[in-house]
Amino acid sequence: MTIQHVSLETRPADVEAELAFWAVLGFEPVEPPGSLGERSAWMQRGATQVHLLFEDEPVVPPEYHVAVVVDDYDAVTRALDVEPRTQHWGAPRGFVRSPGGHRVEVMAAPPA
């Protein structure tokens, strides 16, 4: 089983920067169905999607986070200025905030 999608609230002014951020993590834009395109932007990597919900006053939980395993950990951490953390599960990991303020864990490998 995999998580199919996560929805994150973001200001409309932050959408382009969010799309660029998630592109570094390997996500590509996909077309939302029907009228959802008027109030959200979607990205997909494999079977997982990130839905950016347009909100003038988004809720960004301070500790909640999305974890993403990336193919080239070193390149991604340099591109996004990821703060390294203690290794867990035998692989590097770190945290970064998306342009809209969401906490994202970047991982070199999934938990073993």
MDAnalysis code that builds the backbone (N, CA, C; Angstrom):
import MDAnalysis as mda
import numpy as np

u = mda.Universe.empty(336, n_residues=112, atom_resindex=np.repeat(np.arange(112), 3), trajectory=True)
u.add_TopologyAttr("name", ["N", "CA", "C"] * 112)
u.add_TopologyAttr("resid", np.arange(1, 113))
u.add_TopologyAttr("resname", ["MET", "THR", "ILE", "GLN", "HIS", "VAL", "SER", "LEU", "GLU", "THR", "ARG", "PRO", "ALA", "ASP", "VAL", "GLU", "ALA", "GLU", "LEU", "ALA", "PHE", "TRP", "ALA", "VAL", "LEU", "GLY", "PHE", "GLU", "PRO", "VAL", "GLU", "PRO", "PRO", "GLY", "SER", "LEU", "GLY", "GLU", "ARG", "SER", "ALA", "TRP", "MET", "GLN", "ARG", "GLY", "ALA", "THR", "GLN", "VAL", "HIS", "LEU", "LEU", "PHE", "GLU", "ASP", "GLU", "PRO", "VAL", "VAL", "PRO", "PRO", "GLU", "TYR", "HIS", "VAL", "ALA", "VAL", "VAL", "VAL", "ASP", "ASP", "TYR", "ASP", "ALA", "VAL", "THR", "ARG", "ALA", "LEU", "ASP", "VAL", "GLU", "PRO", "ARG", "THR", "GLN", "HIS", "TRP", "GLY", "ALA", "PRO", "ARG", "GLY", "PHE", "VAL", "ARG", "SER", "PRO", "GLY", "GLY", "HIS", "ARG", "VAL", "GLU", "VAL", "MET", "ALA", "ALA", "PRO", "PRO", "ALA"])
u.atoms.positions = np.array([
    [0.837, -1.166, 0.000],
    [0.000, 0.000, 0.000],
    [0.891, 1.242, 0.000],
    [0.497, 2.267, -0.739],
    [1.206, 3.544, -0.727],
    [0.214, 4.662, -0.442],
    [0.716, 5.751, 0.048],
    [-0.115, 6.941, 0.214],
    [-0.314, 7.526, -1.172],
    [-1.557, 7.780, -1.548],
    [-1.848, 8.269, -2.891],
    [-1.595, 9.761, -3.005],
    [-2.027, 10.545, -2.005],
    [-1.761, 11.974, -2.082],
    [-1.782, 12.620, -0.709],
    [-1.189, 13.795, -0.669],
    [-1.247, 14.655, 0.498],
    [-1.687, 16.021, -0.010],
    [-2.524, 16.710, 0.767],
    [-2.970, 18.051, 0.412],
    [-2.327, 19.054, 1.354],
    [-1.770, 20.113, 0.778],
    [-1.107, 21.157, 1.544],
    [-1.706, 22.501, 1.150],
    [-2.077, 23.295, 2.130],
    [-2.608, 24.618, 1.833],
    [-1.459, 25.576, 1.537],
    [-1.664, 26.463, 0.561],
    [-0.650, 27.453, 0.232],
    [-1.305, 28.705, -0.327],
    [-0.652, 29.839, -0.120],
    [-1.146, 31.092, -0.687],
    [-1.019, 31.039, -2.211],
    [-1.976, 31.601, -2.927],
    [-1.854, 31.642, -4.392],
    [-0.536, 32.266, -4.858],
    [-0.036, 33.250, -4.124],
    [1.227, 33.896, -4.505],
    [2.434, 32.959, -4.398],
    [2.312, 31.881, -3.626],
    [3.418, 30.937, -3.430],
    [3.369, 29.730, -4.371],
    [2.337, 29.620, -5.182],
    [2.131, 28.409, -5.984],
    [3.295, 28.140, -6.932],
    [3.751, 29.119, -7.681],
    [4.840, 28.883, -8.645],
    [6.117, 28.428, -7.938],
    [6.439, 29.055, -6.812],
    [7.621, 28.649, -6.050],
    [7.451, 27.248, -5.478],
    [6.236, 26.913, -5.037],
    [5.963, 25.557, -4.539],
    [6.148, 24.529, -5.659],
    [5.623, 24.819, -6.844],
    [5.779, 23.895, -7.974],
    [7.254, 23.666, -8.282],
    [8.051, 24.723, -8.265],
    [9.490, 24.595, -8.529],
    [10.179, 23.780, -7.430],
    [9.787, 24.001, -6.189],
    [10.341, 23.254, -5.048],
    [10.074, 21.761, -5.216],
    [8.815, 21.392, -5.462],
    [8.457, 19.980, -5.585],
    [9.071, 19.354, -6.831],
    [9.334, 20.139, -7.862],
    [10.004, 19.621, -9.066],
    [11.417, 19.137, -8.718],
    [12.103, 19.836, -7.824],
    [13.440, 19.391, -7.397],
    [13.346, 18.023, -6.722],
    [12.219, 17.744, -6.082],
    [12.008, 16.453, -5.416],
    [11.471, 15.389, -6.374],
    [11.366, 15.728, -7.658],
    [10.978, 14.746, -8.665],
    [9.499, 14.735, -9.025],
    [8.725, 15.699, -8.554],
    [7.300, 15.759, -8.854],
    [7.061, 16.605, -10.100],
    [6.119, 16.170, -10.914],
    [5.762, 16.890, -12.134],
    [4.306, 17.323, -12.062],
    [3.980, 18.475, -12.645],
    [2.578, 18.927, -12.630],
    [1.665, 17.954, -13.365],
    [0.475, 17.765, -12.823],
    [-0.593, 17.007, -13.484],
    [-1.860, 17.855, -13.411],
    [-2.754, 17.610, -14.328],
    [-4.003, 18.378, -14.404],
    [-5.009, 17.878, -13.369],
    [-5.464, 18.765, -12.467],
    [-6.530, 18.359, -11.542],
    [-7.826, 18.118, -12.317],
    [-8.673, 17.229, -11.829],
    [-9.932, 16.971, -12.521],
    [-10.935, 18.115, -12.344],
    [-11.709, 18.365, -13.382],
    [-12.824, 19.305, -13.329],
    [-12.508, 20.649, -12.726],
    [-13.396, 21.116, -11.869],
    [-13.263, 22.451, -11.284],
    [-12.171, 22.543, -10.219],
    [-11.540, 21.425, -9.865],
    [-10.493, 21.469, -8.841],
    [-9.280, 22.286, -9.304],
    [-9.100, 22.410, -10.627],
    [-7.993, 23.201, -11.161],
    [-8.115, 24.681, -10.857],
    [-9.318, 25.143, -10.548],
    [-9.520, 26.547, -10.210],
    [-9.069, 26.874, -8.792],
    [-8.946, 25.831, -7.955],
    [-8.607, 26.079, -6.555],
    [-7.444, 25.247, -6.043],
    [-6.723, 24.610, -6.991],
    [-5.578, 23.805, -6.561],
    [-4.623, 23.562, -7.726],
    [-3.412, 23.167, -7.366],
    [-2.418, 22.706, -8.349],
    [-1.932, 21.349, -7.865],
    [-1.786, 20.408, -8.793],
    [-1.381, 19.052, -8.421],
    [-0.058, 18.703, -9.075],
    [0.725, 17.869, -8.349],
    [1.979, 17.323, -8.859],
    [2.009, 15.840, -8.559],
    [2.783, 15.105, -9.339],
    [2.829, 13.654, -9.152],
    [4.238, 13.132, -9.387],
    [4.595, 12.138, -8.585],
    [5.834, 11.369, -8.760],
    [5.461, 9.915, -8.515],
    [5.595, 9.086, -9.556],
    [5.145, 7.706, -9.429],
    [3.658, 7.687, -9.145],
    [3.260, 6.976, -8.083],
    [1.847, 6.879, -7.729],
    [1.431, 7.894, -6.668],
    [2.333, 8.791, -6.280],
    [2.056, 9.730, -5.204],
    [1.854, 11.144, -5.744],
    [0.828, 11.811, -5.239],
    [0.543, 13.176, -5.648],
    [0.642, 14.130, -4.464],
    [0.974, 15.384, -4.771],
    [0.909, 16.491, -3.824],
    [-0.115, 17.458, -4.389],
    [-1.126, 17.791, -3.594],
    [-2.159, 18.735, -4.002],
    [-1.956, 20.028, -3.235],
    [-1.706, 21.105, -3.941],
    [-1.599, 22.421, -3.323],
    [-2.973, 23.076, -3.372],
    [-3.541, 23.326, -2.223],
    [-4.861, 23.936, -2.128],
    [-4.690, 25.436, -1.904],
    [-5.263, 26.240, -2.766],
    [-5.109, 27.687, -2.695],
    [-5.929, 28.244, -1.533],
    [-5.237, 28.906, -0.609],
    [-5.877, 29.520, 0.560],
    [-5.206, 30.859, 0.827],
    [-6.016, 31.892, 1.065],
    [-5.453, 33.200, 1.391],
    [-4.740, 33.194, 2.741],
    [-5.241, 32.370, 3.672],
    [-4.622, 32.229, 4.994],
    [-4.408, 30.740, 5.274],
    [-3.380, 30.150, 4.652],
    [-3.181, 28.709, 4.799],
    [-2.794, 28.308, 6.213],
    [-3.175, 27.086, 6.555],
    [-2.756, 26.489, 7.812],
    [-1.520, 25.645, 7.520],
    [-0.438, 25.956, 8.211],
    [0.818, 25.221, 8.043],
    [1.227, 24.708, 9.418],
    [0.926, 23.429, 9.708],
    [1.290, 22.882, 11.018],
    [2.805, 22.948, 11.241],
    [3.249, 23.351, 12.432],
    [4.681, 23.541, 12.670],
    [5.510, 22.255, 12.674],
    [4.972, 21.135, 13.083],
    [5.759, 19.900, 13.169],
    [5.362, 18.845, 12.150],
    [4.121, 18.859, 11.697],
    [3.670, 17.909, 10.676],
    [4.613, 18.007, 9.487],
    [4.907, 16.879, 8.832],
    [5.776, 16.962, 7.660],
    [5.486, 15.846, 6.665],
    [5.917, 16.094, 5.459],
    [5.874, 15.125, 4.372],
    [7.298, 14.595, 4.233],
    [7.468, 13.283, 4.109],
    [8.791, 12.693, 3.916],
    [8.885, 12.164, 2.492],
    [9.994, 12.487, 1.815],
    [10.197, 12.090, 0.422],
    [11.570, 11.443, 0.285],
    [11.599, 10.220, -0.266],
    [12.864, 9.566, -0.601],
    [13.262, 10.064, -1.985],
    [14.481, 10.570, -2.121],
    [14.939, 11.129, -3.397],
    [16.024, 10.258, -4.009],
    [16.133, 10.329, -5.330],
    [17.121, 9.521, -6.056],
    [18.547, 10.019, -5.844],
    [18.751, 11.326, -5.873],
    [20.092, 11.898, -5.721],
    [20.089, 12.819, -4.505],
    [20.271, 12.219, -3.347],
    [20.175, 12.942, -2.082],
    [21.118, 14.138, -2.038],
    [22.367, 13.962, -2.449],
    [23.339, 15.052, -2.370],
    [22.930, 16.235, -3.237],
    [22.484, 15.981, -4.456],
    [22.082, 17.067, -5.356],
    [20.847, 17.790, -4.816],
    [19.882, 17.042, -4.314],
    [18.657, 17.653, -3.793],
    [18.957, 18.482, -2.554],
    [19.782, 17.961, -1.652],
    [20.065, 18.705, -0.430],
    [20.836, 19.995, -0.724],
    [21.688, 19.966, -1.736],
    [22.379, 21.200, -2.140],
    [21.397, 22.190, -2.769],
    [20.535, 21.713, -3.639],
    [19.595, 22.580, -4.360],
    [18.584, 23.234, -3.420],
    [18.195, 22.528, -2.366],
    [17.155, 23.034, -1.472],
    [17.683, 23.504, -0.125],
    [18.993, 23.472, 0.083],
    [19.590, 23.904, 1.347],
    [18.961, 23.162, 2.530],
    [18.964, 21.836, 2.432],
    [18.385, 20.964, 3.456],
    [19.268, 20.964, 4.697],
    [18.642, 21.051, 5.872],
    [19.356, 20.974, 7.142],
    [19.553, 19.509, 7.515],
    [20.805, 19.016, 7.500],
    [21.033, 17.597, 7.820],
    [20.617, 17.266, 9.253],
    [20.157, 16.046, 9.438],
    [19.775, 15.543, 10.752],
    [20.497, 14.230, 11.016],
    [20.370, 13.728, 12.206],
    [20.966, 12.448, 12.563],
    [20.421, 11.364, 11.637],
    [21.309, 10.498, 11.169],
    [20.865, 9.408, 10.303],
    [19.950, 8.471, 11.069],
    [18.927, 8.036, 10.388],
    [18.035, 6.994, 10.896],
    [17.921, 5.941, 9.815],
    [17.719, 4.715, 10.196],
    [17.558, 3.610, 9.261],
    [18.766, 3.475, 8.337],
    [19.940, 3.890, 8.810],
    [21.174, 3.715, 8.055],
    [21.348, 4.606, 6.841],
    [20.614, 5.704, 6.756],
    [20.727, 6.585, 5.591],
    [20.574, 8.045, 6.007],
    [21.205, 8.952, 5.261],
    [21.069, 10.385, 5.572],
    [19.639, 10.885, 5.389],
    [19.339, 11.934, 6.131],
    [18.049, 12.603, 6.019],
    [18.211, 14.029, 6.512],
    [17.265, 14.876, 6.163],
    [17.298, 16.254, 6.626],
    [15.954, 16.907, 6.404],
    [15.811, 18.134, 6.929],
    [14.551, 18.853, 6.810],
    [14.751, 20.178, 6.105],
    [13.700, 20.612, 5.420],
    [13.670, 21.895, 4.726],
    [12.230, 22.386, 4.761],
    [12.028, 23.674, 4.632],
    [10.683, 24.251, 4.524],
    [10.429, 24.600, 3.060],
    [9.250, 24.256, 2.578],
    [8.857, 24.625, 1.222],
    [8.605, 26.139, 1.191],
    [8.504, 26.739, 0.009],
    [8.245, 28.181, -0.065],
    [6.985, 28.616, 0.685],
    [5.996, 27.739, 0.770],
    [4.776, 28.046, 1.509],
    [4.871, 27.755, 2.991],
    [6.032, 27.269, 3.451],
    [6.263, 27.037, 4.874],
    [6.084, 25.616, 5.358],
    [5.767, 24.671, 4.470],
    [5.567, 23.289, 4.891],
    [6.900, 22.595, 5.168],
    [6.925, 21.834, 6.247],
    [8.121, 21.088, 6.637],
    [8.193, 19.817, 5.814],
    [9.356, 19.586, 5.173],
    [9.545, 18.419, 4.310],
    [10.810, 17.697, 4.737],
    [10.691, 16.400, 4.988],
    [11.850, 15.576, 5.286],
    [12.349, 14.965, 3.982],
    [13.632, 15.162, 3.701],
    [14.265, 14.606, 2.508],
    [15.112, 13.431, 2.970],
    [14.885, 12.265, 2.358],
    [15.540, 11.031, 2.800],
    [16.326, 10.395, 1.660],
    [17.487, 9.842, 1.968],
    [18.294, 9.144, 0.969],
    [17.772, 7.740, 0.682],
    [17.071, 7.142, 1.652],
    [16.541, 5.784, 1.486],
    [15.316, 5.633, 2.395],
    [14.414, 4.737, 2.052],
    [13.265, 4.502, 2.923],
    [13.700, 3.721, 4.163],
    [12.886, 3.749, 5.214],
    [13.206, 2.956, 6.396],
    [13.344, 1.478, 6.036],
    [14.345, 0.862, 6.614],
    [14.586, -0.570, 6.337],
    [13.917, -1.433, 7.375],
])
